[in-house]
Amino acid sequence: MTDTYRVIERDGCHADYLLHKYFVNDFRTGYVEVGRNKTCLPIKYLKFKDQIRDFAIRNEDVWVISHPETGTIWLQEMVWCILHNLDFQKAKAPLQERVPFLEYSILYDFENINLQNNMEIPADTLKSVTYVSKKKGSRCIKTHLPWELLPSAIQTRKSKSKILYICRNPKDTCVSYYHHCRLVEGFTGSFEDFCELFMAGRVSFSPYLKHIKEFWERRNEPNILFLKYEDLKTNLRGEIKKVSQFLEKDLSPEQVEILARHLSCENMRSNPSVNYEDVLNMNEKRTSVADAYAGHELIMNGAVGSYKSQMNPELIMKFDNWINQTMENIPLHF
């Protein structure tokens, strides 16, 4: 795990300027680029990087790993339900408690949010790495970190814990991430500004295509399952079977059908345990994001190819050229 990093200054390239103009606020005061892929992360990552590097892995742990807005919540819920024998009663507990987010604490200055808004911030948010480390028994853990920034025990193969990685069409990911950032990260720029940042690797956890490549190159390792969002959309039942086999859990045809209904888009959007109503409520109290986006849903329709209604032909061509150049010699199609 690399310790090399550089603080991203406002007076760098145009994307750096846009990052500071539209993404820096009272609750996120700056950004750093980390490692050989120059992953863009909130500057608070520096406070937790050693804890993340040294995080103690258990062989029975299961990891759900992704770049933001690629179907993470969907996969988290699927994996947890399979691991817990479709116990929908226990699944009423918030997803963040069932599948905690390892690096949640790096996202915002939560202490400042607490002071300014007189809000009680839970331990899984303020000290997320410690919270996950103290969780008893087998754990299902979420992270958006790229391969090179994962705990060292994973990178060095000292742990045989299972990893499920999900990716999505970069254009759809960008559109979804734009709406997400408007809703909960205080982004105030235009869609075109966001697209420039996305392709420049100047949104949190990007560069996206390098994020994908690191896991694609390891897709044949026995403890890694590489998934695509589009496959879940077109063949949810088949993907449930694939995931259950990977997790060494037998599901009957009836159980597959029951879980598929539970994971339907309509149910996911209306399910209070997975739609992060508490996160939205917290953000509506923050003046930096309490704008016209307040009241919107975090889980959107997620249709495949939705970018076509958001991007003009010129922008689509720009994305396609970027994808083709970056993913050259990688036969991955969305």
C-alpha positions, 0 to 999 in steps of 0.5 A: 500500500502506497503512502505517496500523496500530493495535496491538490491545489486550486492553481493547478490544471483547469480540473483542479480549479473546478474541483476547488470551485465546486467541491470544496466547502465547510465540510470538505476542505480539500483533496489529495491525489494518492498512489501511482494512479493518483486517486482523488480523495478528500483530504481527510483521508490522510488522517485515516490512511494508516488505520486503513492500511493496517486494518486487520482482515479476517478470512471470513470477511466478505468485501463489496468493492466498487467505484461510487454509483455503480450499483453498490447499494444493490450489491450490498443488499444482495450479498447481505441477504444471501449471507444471512439466509434471506432473513428479511426481518434482520434486513430491516436494520439500516444497511450501513449497520449491516454492511458498514462503509470502511472509509466513511469517515474520510468523506466529510468533516463530520465533527464540524457538521455536528458542531454547526448543526447540533447533530448527533453523528454516530460512531460508524460515521465519525470513526468508521475504521474503528467501528468496522474493526470492532464488529464481531463475527464474520463481516460484510464490508463496503469500500470504494477504495481502489486496489492499491489503497486497500488494506495491505493484508488484501493486497499481499494476499495474506487474507483469503476473504472474498471480494465482490467487485461491481462496475458500470458503464462509465457514461451512466456512472458519470450521470448517476454520480453527478446527481449523487454529488449534487444531492449529498456532496455539495457540488454546485457546478454544471453537468458539463463541469462534472463530466470534465472532472470525471474524465480528469480523475478529479472526483472522489475515488477516481480515476474510474477506468483505472479503478476498474482495470485493477480489479479486471486484471485480478478477476480470475483470482479465486477469491474475487468475483467481477460483476457488471451492473448491466448484467444485474439489470438484464439478468438479476436472477442469474446474477443472484445464482452466480453470487450465491455460488461464489459465496458458497450458499445454496439458494432454491429456485423459490429463494432466488425468486423471493430475493429478486423481488426484494431487490427490485428497483421499486422495493429498493427505492421504498425500503428505508433500510437501504435508501439512506433517508438518514443521510439525506436528512443530515445533508438537508440540514447542511446549508452548503447542500440544502438547495433545490436538490433537497427532497430528491432520492438517493436511489434513482431508476438506474436505467441502462443507457440513461446517459443518452438523455443527459449527454449530447452527441459531442459529449458522448463522442468525447467519453467514447474516445476517453474510454477507448484510449484508456481501456485499450486491450481490455475486452470489457463491454458495457 
